Amino acid sequence: MQRQAQTQDQEVETAIEVRDLEIKYGAVAAVGPVSFSIPKGKQLTLLGPSGCGKSTTLRAVAGLEKPVAGVIRIGNRNMYSSAEHLNIPAEDRGLSMVFQSYAIWPHMTVYDNVAYGLKVRRKSREEIDAGVKRALALVQMQDYAARPASQLSGGQQQRVALARACAFSPEVLLFDEPLSNLDAKLRGDMRIELRELQRRLGVTSIYVTHDLEEALAMSDRIVVMNKGRIEQSGTPYEIYNYPRTAFVADFVGSANLIAGTVRTDVSARDGIVIETAGGELVHGTTHGRKPGPRATLSVRTVHLQLHAERPAGDRNVWPVTVARSIFLGDLSEIHVDWAGRQLIIRRSALDKIHEGQQVFLSVDPSRCVLLEDDA
Amino acid sequence: MATSVFKSRRSAISGIAVTAVIGLFVLYPIFFLLQAALKQGDGTVEGSTGYGTGNFERLPNYSGIIWNTLEVSIVATLIAIIVGFLIAYILTRTNVPFRRGLEQLMAVPYYVTPLLGALAWSLLGEPHSGYINILWRALGGEGSIVNVTSAMGIAWVMALFEGSVAFVMISAVMQSIDPSLEEASQVIGAGRFSTMMRITLPLVAPGVLGALIYVFAEMLGSFSAALVLGTPSRFYVLTTAIYLMVTQYPPRIPLAAAMGVVLFAVMFLMTYLYRRMISGRSYVTVSGKAFRPRPVDVGGLRWVYLLLVGAYIFLAVVLPMLTLAYVSLQKLATALPSWSNFTFEHYRVALSQNAVRYAIFNSLELGVITATIGVALTGTISWLLHRTRLPGRAALEYISMFPQAVPRLVFAFGIMWAWLVLPVPVYGTIWLLLIAYLTVFLPLGVRTISSVLLQLDKTLDECGQVCGASWSQRLRTINIPLLRPGIMAAWMLLFIGSVRELGASILLVGPNSQVLTPAIVDAWNFSSSELTAAMALIQTLVVGIFIAIFTMLMRRRDLKG
């Protein structure tokens, strides 16, 4: 009884599951093996630099790329399974996708573009009409229905692509860097709109991007990929605050990496102390990870504090010399010389810091996060 | 569930099947060509004495013909490239007046074809009866000032028509150069001449060299100008010699085949070089993008340039067409016109002769069928090449580009021989011509459709797929509409090409499968030049009307859609 409820629960909960997926181009391994799953109605983002395999993974979910091994399950149906020799073609997977190029068909009107998914499903004239109206209203493009698609601006094409993807009410929406061709201002607006839309429609979605802010702002869950493999997956909060590897620490925001030998003699229960090559002791947090004899701590550039006077306390306080100060507007970037090594600090404080000035550097031990790389 | 496996297996099998069929059509005639070339004796069943290289050993006896071929091809190539380069430079880089219009006119020589040009220039420049020479003597000159039946004359006529091909290739290269590369040189302090020598020329050099090799290969295989101009004075190049050896009595098939193999080998090498040059272009700055460089103000020189381009168009198009029109309207063509000599008789004769009407009908029928099947075939090949991961794609591309490297006359020779031995009754029917046209026009069709297909974003199709459209739905609603310009262009090119084709047709026509272009050559050889001129103009007109109707129908559909 209990077990039955549990399995039922799982079926409802997990909308997309990717297990041990591997994709190859000829002999070159492009992706994998990777595994992740998305609960119904949630948004998962595949984040990584170009060429990391995130788009390829998405295209495999869509059915546009044929994997060599693994399982892709959408709802309670296997879409791809190497064991079963099963590969459902894209047109029969019942999902929808927004392409980086928008892929707006230039020989059709806006109406015909949006109606396409309904037409191929042989809906009645009324249903098509209603569906197109609803979808165009969703992206505020009602007035453009009769316009030839070739006469749209980039932002408008983006909206039409979105309306087209939503028009036939798919349960799964895939986004392949949909905002990367827009200018920065429009991108910011669309980011919020997309998020709203996804929540309102309650669709399950996978979003691919190389833009950190986009990923953090839009996702329920982020999967960071590098060289075809998953570096870390978790909530945006988890990914940002507790990067697992040096790659994630660096790619997701900017971080300073401090390496040293572990001083088990002075380390506390959840904390860790390392001794750098210069002999400084740095206190940090393990976040439940097991350190080896050597360890690397990641510290976000915005979590390092600079003080003109020596602050109180003796943990994680060091004198440093300011090497460079670069004004960036919202933030200033300060490069300091820390006993021969360079650290980068980003701060928005008003007090001016001069190059060559002697200051004190401090950091909260809970902000110095142990990485798993050396473990 | 098992459908996907079945589907992918089915597509792999159909791909392999297409490759195999194309391979058969392309390589089977070549195989027969090689076989015939290696036959000893006179090539008949009774006289055959096994295989050997005897035919090739006899080729040095014909060194005169080989020398003629080289002389004509080299001279014609040089003239064509110089003309093409100059006009490309004038039309892409200077503020010559009427630039746009001239650019469009430059395509016309290609449609006039070397055969019409050769007929007209023969009437104009024959040493004794050519109008230019008659006028020259009437004005008190001695002998002849032009002689188009000489090697130089043949090269001149060939160059006139290949000049527009060279122009198209070289101007494409010139337009693909980012003008900021030259501007950078000028900003750094180099003068216009210095920039031209140090920046522009090195950048266009690979493209010009590529055009040179391509044009040279075309010249080696060209047939009609040498046939019309050289044959009467027994001046032969390899293609006309092969034609003579196959059609004379007794035929000397093995020797002709050996010559064909040599010609094919050289052209194959040239085509290989050309393809290597354009594929391995290391000049990253020469992108596929077309720039519109700001034209240089050349001052008063622009009128000189206009005169140069105008002179080319006059010599290649206007003068030949006027000559043919003039001759076709004369009872007996003379250099000096008179009203009493004026007649429509030749047109009446041409259109009332059953043989001619039959040939016109056959040509049009073949043209429509070739274009329609050809577009479907080359469209499928292009799709397999660029949109699938079909195993053996490279082989398919190679095979479909292969006919480019074979002179059409030689190919037709191989086809004739190959289908003669098959128990399929196509020999002597127009279906054999259809097979020949489909084969020799493969590269043209594949190239035309591929160029449009490659510009088409793949995601346009993928998006339809994700929206739930099946393969055939996407073909109907997305891919064919988007590929329409390429499909239409290919259809037109194949239609025009097959109606005009001489080299591939002349050996394959029979009493029941006469087509127009060989009929024009027959009329030239056995009837009067006036009738020939009328027939040539009728051909041009019929093709023109056909193109006009086709374009109009397509445009009306466009407006409706």
Interface residues (C-beta under 8 A of the other chain):
Chain A: A62 G63 L64 K66 E84 H85 L86 N87 I88 P89 A90 E91 D92 R93 G94 L95 S96 M97 F99 Q100 S101 A103 W105 P106 H107 Y116 G117 V120 R121 R164 F168 L174
Chain B: M1 A2 S4 V5 K7 S8 D457 T459 L460 E462 C463 G464 Q465 V466 C467 G468 A469 S470 Q473 T477 I478 P481 L482 G561
